[in-house]
Each structure stands twice: as C-alpha cells, then as structure tokens.
Amino acid sequence: MQVDAFNRLCSSLPHASHVVQWGGSQVWKVGGKVFAIGSGGDFLDVSFKVSELAYDILKEQPGLRPAPYLASRGMKWIQRQSAEAMDDAALGDYLAESHRLVAAGLTRKLRRELGFEDV
C-alpha cells in the first residue's frame, strides 16, 4: 500500500489521529492508542492489531509476519510486508478491525466521550 492510500484510509476511521514517529513511521491512533503503523519507502510495511485467531492464521501466510517489537511483547500484531497473501482491499478491512479492537480496549469513559458506546 502506498503512503497516501494508507493515510487516506486510516484518516477515514472515526476519531483517528496521525503522528510521524519512530524514525519516520506513519502512526495512527484512536483515543491515544496505536492501531496502525506504516513504515518503509513507497510500499509500506503495515502493522496492525488482530484477534488471537487471526494472528494464528495470518502469521503463517507469505508476505505476513508477527509485527516486530509488538508481537515479541506478546501482543497480537501482524505486519504485512507484501501483497502476496493480502491485497490492499483486505488490508483495509484489517485496518478497520484493528481500529475497532483498539477502540474497544479504551476506558469506558473515553469510549463514551468519543461516541464508541457500542464498541
């Protein structure tokens, strides 16, 4: 996924905020918590949070791997390094789910403030 497409997709999600950090990575957050990281050149390596089941399945697929640093800390994060096993449309679905998972983990008070009562 190209940088512009990644940023456009992430910015379309409710209450998403963007920062550039960690050596120039495109980092997207909801409620101050990271839900997506894009790093690299024109074609981004994209890291995102997944469910335990999705993690177990995706980590074995070509072009995907446990996200460096995050997965080594026991978190269920996957990094897409190529479109071999996951095209951009599927990646977009996983980014939306990552956003939902992270929003669901926010405090009840913050979810309410952001309008995520049903997350």
Secondary structure, 3 states (H helix, E strand, C coil): CEHHHHHHHHHCCCCEEEEEECCCEEEEEECCEEEEEEECCCECEEEEECCHHHHHHHCCCCCEEECCCCHHHCCCEEEECCCCCCCHHHHHHHHHHHHHHHHHCCCHHHHHHHCCCCC
